[in-house]
Amino acid sequence: MRVRVLVRGRVQGVGFRWGVTARARSLGLGGTVRNLPEGTVEAFLEGPRERVESVVEWCRQGPSGARVEGVEVADEPPVGEVEFAQRPAG
């Protein structure tokens, strides 16, 4: 399973990308996370459904300093990613 997650709200500068990265890596997921210019966080998560859904659920709350106002989740075709990395803002 692979999804694209877009998180809106106060999600930059609060450790959101670090939190997604730590959770995804601990669960053995592939994918990426980055800040987007409009102030959102975008993540691609790939792996077993229950593990991907676990990270998506965490994104709905985020770290303690975040204020999540919305989360969009869209299915994506798997690309075979097995490593998880933070990408530069874009």
C-alpha positions in Angstrom: 0.0 0.0 0.0 1.2 3.5 -0.8 -0.6 6.8 0.2 0.1 10.5 -0.2 -0.7 12.5 3.0 -1.1 16.2 3.0 -1.4 17.8 6.5 -2.6 21.4 7.0 -2.4 23.7 10.0 0.5 24.7 12.2 2.7 21.8 11.1 6.0 23.4 10.2 8.7 24.2 12.7 7.1 21.9 15.4 9.0 18.6 14.7 6.3 17.2 12.4 8.7 15.9 9.7 10.9 14.4 12.4 8.0 12.7 14.0 6.7 11.2 10.7 10.3 10.0 9.9 10.8 8.4 13.3 7.5 6.5 13.1 7.8 5.5 9.5 11.3 4.2 10.1 10.4 2.3 13.3 7.7 0.5 11.3 9.9 -0.3 8.4 8.0 1.9 5.9 9.4 3.4 2.7 8.6 6.9 1.5 9.4 10.6 2.0 8.2 13.6 4.0 8.8 17.3 3.2 7.5 20.8 4.0 5.7 22.6 1.1 5.9 26.3 0.5 2.2 27.0 1.4 2.9 25.7 5.0 1.7 22.2 4.7 3.5 18.9 5.2 3.5 16.2 2.5 4.3 12.6 3.1 4.4 9.5 0.9 4.1 6.3 3.0 4.6 2.8 1.5 4.3 -0.6 3.2 1.8 -2.9 4.9 -1.6 -1.4 5.3 -1.8 -1.5 9.1 1.6 0.2 9.5 0.8 2.9 6.9 -2.5 3.6 8.6 -0.8 3.9 12.0 1.4 6.7 10.7 -1.6 8.4 9.0 -3.5 8.3 12.3 -0.5 9.9 14.1 -0.5 12.7 11.5 -4.1 13.6 12.5 -2.7 14.7 15.9 1.0 15.4 15.2 3.6 16.4 17.8 2.6 18.4 20.9 3.4 21.8 19.2 1.3 21.1 16.1 -2.2 22.2 15.4 -3.5 20.0 12.7 -6.5 21.5 10.8 -6.9 18.9 8.1 -5.4 15.7 6.7 -6.0 14.6 3.1 -5.1 11.0 2.2 -4.9 9.7 -1.3 -4.0 6.2 -2.5 -1.0 6.1 -4.8 0.4 3.2 -6.9 3.2 1.5 -5.1 6.7 2.2 -6.4 8.7 -0.2 -4.2 10.2 2.3 -1.7 11.8 0.6 1.3 13.7 3.4 2.8 12.2 6.5 4.5 13.8 10.0 4.1 13.1 13.6 4.7 13.3 15.7 1.5 14.2 19.3 1.2 11.3 21.8 1.2 9.7 22.1 -2.2 
